[in-house]
Amino acid sequence: MRDAELARLAEEHGVATVYEDWRGRSVHVGVDTLRHVLTALGVDVSDPRAALEAHWAVQERRLLPPAVVVREGHLPRFPRPDGVRTWVELDSGEHAEIDPGLPLGVHRIHAERAPGAANGGRDGTVTQSAPMLVVPDRLALPPALRDQRAWGLMVQLYSLRSRASWSMGDLRDLAELADWSARDLGADFTVINPVHATEPGPPIEPSPYLPVSRRYASPLYIRIEDIPEYTRLESAQREGIQRLARPLRERGRTADLLDRDSVWEAKRAALLALFNVRRTAAREAAYQAFLEREGASLVEYATWCALAEQYGSDYRDWPERLRDVTSHTVGKEALRRWPDIEFHRWLQWILDDQLAAAQAGASAAGMSVGIVHDLAIGVRDGGADAWMYRDALVTGVTVGAPPDAFNQQGQDWAQPPWHPVRLAEQGYAPFRQVLRQAMRHAGGVRADHVMGLFRLWWVPEGASPDQGTYVRYDHEGMVGALALTAKETDSVVIGEDLGTVQPWVRDHLAERGILGTSVLWFERDTKGNPRRPEDWRPECLATVATHDLPPVASFLSAEHVELRDRLGLLRRPVKEERADAEEQVAVWRAMLIELGLLASDTDPVSCPAEVVVALHAYLARTPARMIGIALTDVVGDRRMQNQPGTSTEYPNWRIPLTSAEGEPILLDELIADPQLCAQVRRALRPLTEDWCAPRS
C-alpha cells in the first residue's frame, strides 16, 4: 500500500515510475530512486499518504499555477474557478485585462477570490499572483533561410589553433575561420562548442559541457593582442606579454594534448597587466555601460570567482558563512575583495567585445546566420551558477541519460537540475538569463539535449546512471522561455534531439519553429535500413556525426569499437560490437553506391576521404534546412574529441586538430596551404559547388 501511495506521490510531482528504454522495453523505477528524487524535490516521503493529502490541499487552494505561459494571440489555459477575478500587470507597469492581444514579454498575473466564493464563506478575500509569460507561438526563420538552405563548419574552438593563438583556439581564430569559410567557401554559419565560464584557477575542467557558469563566458578564449589597451603598453610591457606567449605558441605547433592550466596561467598574468592600463574616455564609457547592463548578476558571478580563487571552485566546501550569495557576510567580503571582483567583471567585458566582433565579422563576410553557439544542458555542481541560482536548482541529484545503444551504462553528467516548480515561480528568469548570454552575440544557438526542456533524467547522488528516472518539466514554460529569448535576439534555435526522444517532443519543437538535429549514422527507416536522403525531415541541422561520435575515418575502420573495449565500456562481446559496426559501414556504403555518390570499388577503410565526399553529397541531397560539416572530417582527423562514459580514462576535450597522419593542423595552413586547401575544397565540393558560389 505504501509503495502504491509513493508511486502516486511521485506521479503528482512529475516523477516517472515507469519509462520506456532505448529498446522499447518498459522499465519500472525502484522505490529507493523514487524516495531519493522526491526528497530532492522537497517532498517529505516519511508518510506518503500524508504527503499526498498535503499536496492535494495546496493544489485546492491555488488560484494560479506557479507560472502562466500563453502563446501570442491566444488566451491562457488554466482552471479559473467561479468568483475569481484575474488581471495582468504588464512589464511596463500598466494593468490590462486578459485577452489574446497581450504583448510578448514577462508580465505578472493577479487573481482575487472574494469572501464566500469558496469553503462555505470561511475564507476572506484571497489574492495570489504569478509570473505570466507571453511567448511566440512559432519562431520564424531568418529571411535568408526561408527561401534557401545553408551549410557551415562545426568546430571545437579550443582545438583550432593558429600561429598567433596561445596554444588553444580563441575568439580571433573563430572570427578568421568564419571569415574564410564564408568568403572563400560560401559557408553561412559556424557551429562551435560552448564557451561558458570555466574555473578561475587550476585545475580547469576540460569539458565545455561542464562549466561553472552558463551565464558568463570563459576568459581562456580571449585573444590578448586584440584588447585595445594592448596598443597602449610600453614596448617593454608588450615584450613581457610576448614572453608569456612564446612557449605556448611553440606547444601549439605540436599534436600534444591541450593544457588549459598552463594557458590560463599565462593569459591571467597578461590580462592583469592589461587590466591596469588606463582606458580612453570612450572605452571607459563603454565599460561602465556594460557594467550597468549586467548589474547585480555580474557582481555575484565575479564575487564567486574571487572567493573561488582562495577557497576552491566548489562553494559547498567554502566556510559556511560564504555559501549564501544573498547574505550580509558575502556582501562585506565582496567589498573587501573589490579589486579582484572588478578584474573578473572586466574580463567579461573583454569577452563580450570579442564575441561581438566574431559575430559582426561573420555577418560582414556574408554569412546569413553567423556564429551558432552551443548551450550546455547544465553547470557544474558547486560552481558559480549553482551558487547564484541556488534557489532554482536541486541538490542531491544530478542530470544524466539512461543507457542507450552507444552508452550502454548510461551517463551521469554531474550537473544539478532546475527545480521544475521553483524555476517556474521565478518566471524562468535564471534560464532566460542563461539563454540571453548564449544568444547575445550569435546568429543561432544549439540547445544541447533539448529534450531536457520536457523531462530530465535525474540520478540520485551515489547511484549509478541506470538507477535514475525521468522528472517532468512544464514544456510550455521551458520552450516558451527559449522561444521568447530567441525572438528578442533574432536567433535561430537548433535543438539537439538525439537519443531517447518521445515522438511528440519532436513534433512540438517543429511546431514551435525549433530545428531538430539529424545525424546520418542514426537515420534509419522503419525496417532499420539507412534512410534515403529525400525522406529526411527538412526542419533540421543535418550532420554526419556529433562531437560524441568518432570522426568518419575512425568510424569506417571501427577504431571506436576497439577504444570502447579498452576502456571497458561495452556490455556485449567485442566481436559482436565490431561486427555490428562493420555492418553499419557496409549498409551505408551500399546506399552511397546505389545513389551514385561512391564508386563501387571504393574500400572505406583505405579510402576514407572518398567516403567523406560521398557522405557530404548525401547530406546535400536531403531537404535539411541547415547542413553542418565537421572540420575534423574535412581534414581527415581520426581521434574522438569525447568518449562518453569516461572522465580521466580518455583525454576528452583536450585533443587538438590534426591530420589523418596525426600531424597538427593550424588555421593559417587551412587558409593558405595550397595542398591542404585543395583537400578542404574537395571534401566540401558537394556543398561549395552545388549550393552557392564563393563570396567576393
Stockholm file with secondary structure:
# STOCKHOLM 1.0

chainA/1-696         MRDAELARLAEEHGVATVYEDWRGRSVHVGVDTLRHVLTALGVDVSDPRAALEAHWAVQERRLLPPAVVVREGHLPRFPRPDGVRTWVELDSGEHAEIDPGLPLGVHRIHAERAPGAANGGRDGTVTQSAPMLVVPDRLALPPALRDQRAWGLMVQLYSLRSRASWSMGDLRDLAELADWSARDLGADFTVINPVHATEPGPPIEPSPYLPVSRRYASPLYIRIEDIPEYTRLESAQREGIQRLARPLRERGRTADLLDRDSVWEAKRAALLALFNVRRTAAREAAYQAFLEREGASLVEYATWCALAEQYGSDYRDWPERLRDVTSHTVGKEALRRWPDIEFHRWLQWILDDQLAAAQAGASAAGMSVGIVHDLAIGVRDGGADAWMYRDALVTGVTVGAPPDAFNQQGQDWAQPPWHPVRLAEQGYAPFRQVLRQAMRHAGGVRADHVMGLFRLWWVPEGASPDQGTYVRYDHEGMVGALALTAKETDSVVIGEDLGTVQPWVRDHLAERGILGTSVLWFERDTKGNPRRPEDWRPECLATVATHDLPPVASFLSAEHVELRDRLGLLRRPVKEERADAEEQVAVWRAMLIELGLLASDTDPVSCPAEVVVALHAYLARTPARMIGIALTDVVGDRRMQNQPGTSTEYPNWRIPLTSAEGEPILLDELIADPQLCAQVRRALRPLTEDWCAPRS
#=GR chainA/1-696 SS CHHHHHHHHHHHTTBCSEEECTTSCEEECCHHHHHHHHHHTTCCCSSHHHHHHHHHHHHHHCSSCSCEEEETTSCCCSCCCTTEEEEEECTTSCEECCCTTCCSEEEEEEEEECTTSSGGGTSCCEEEEEEEEEECSSCCCCHHHHSSCEEEEEECGGGCCCSSSSSSCCHHHHHHHHHHHHHHHCCCEEEECCCEECCSSSSCCCCTTSCSEEEEECGGGCCGGGSGGGGGSCHHHHHHHHHHHHHHHHHTTSCCCCCHHHHHHHHHHHHHHHHTSCCCHHHHHHHHHHHHHHHHHHHHHHHHHHHHHHHCSCGGGSCGGGSCTTSHHHHHHHHHTHHHHHHHHHHHHHHHHHHHHHHHHHHHTTCSSEEEEEECSCCCTTSHHHHHTGGGBCSSEEEEECCCSSCTTCEEEEECCBCHHHHHHTTTHHHHHHHHHHHTTCSEEEETTGGGGTEEEEEETTSCGGGCEEEECCHHHHHHHHHHHHHHHTCEEEECCCSSCCHHHHHHHHHTTCBEEEEGGGCBCTTSSBCCGGGSCSSEEEESCCTTSCCHHHHHHTHHHHHHHHTTCCSSCHHHHHHHHHHHHHHHHHHHHHTTSSCTTCCTTTCHHHHHHHHHHHHHHSCCSEEEEEHHHHHTCCSCSCCTTCSTTTTTTCCCCBCTTSCBCCHHHHHHCHHHHHHHHHHHHHHHTTTCCCCC
#=GC SS_cons         CHHHHHHHHHHHTTBCSEEECTTSCEEECCHHHHHHHHHHTTCCCSSHHHHHHHHHHHHHHCSSCSCEEEETTSCCCSCCCTTEEEEEECTTSCEECCCTTCCSEEEEEEEEECTTSSGGGTSCCEEEEEEEEEECSSCCCCHHHHSSCEEEEEECGGGCCCSSSSSSCCHHHHHHHHHHHHHHHCCCEEEECCCEECCSSSSCCCCTTSCSEEEEECGGGCCGGGSGGGGGSCHHHHHHHHHHHHHHHHHTTSCCCCCHHHHHHHHHHHHHHHHTSCCCHHHHHHHHHHHHHHHHHHHHHHHHHHHHHHHCSCGGGSCGGGSCTTSHHHHHHHHHTHHHHHHHHHHHHHHHHHHHHHHHHHHHTTCSSEEEEEECSCCCTTSHHHHHTGGGBCSSEEEEECCCSSCTTCEEEEECCBCHHHHHHTTTHHHHHHHHHHHTTCSEEEETTGGGGTEEEEEETTSCGGGCEEEECCHHHHHHHHHHHHHHHTCEEEECCCSSCCHHHHHHHHHTTCBEEEEGGGCBCTTSSBCCGGGSCSSEEEESCCTTSCCHHHHHHTHHHHHHHHTTCCSSCHHHHHHHHHHHHHHHHHHHHHTTSSCTTCCTTTCHHHHHHHHHHHHHHSCCSEEEEEHHHHHTCCSCSCCTTCSTTTTTTCCCCBCTTSCBCCHHHHHHCHHHHHHHHHHHHHHHTTTCCCCC
//
